Amino acid sequence: MDKIRKIHQASRETYGSPRVYKAPKNQGIAIGKKRVERLMRSQGLQGACSQSDSATTRFETFYRAR
């Protein structure tokens, strides 16, 4: 549990469960993906959501099609 929290904090709290799962796996530590998800949920850890630009309809295009 402590390693998961350290990995999450080292990523500036941006890593979600898939990346947190891969970090110890690459170091040779055996851990399951669902276990990482469960432990992160129990500790209240979440990855940061990427901000996507919202698509807007262009005014001229919208009325020209009608």
Residue pairs with C-beta under 8 A, 6 or more apart in sequence:
1 39
1 43
3 24
3 29
4 20
4 36
4 39
4 40
4 43
4 45
5 43
5 45
7 15
7 20
7 23
7 24
8 15
8 20
8 40
8 45
11 19
11 20
13 45
13 46
13 47
13 48
14 47
14 48
15 23
15 47
16 40
16 46
16 47
17 33
17 36
17 37
17 40
17 47
18 33
19 47
20 36
20 40
20 45
20 47
21 31
21 33
21 36
21 37
24 31
25 31
40 46
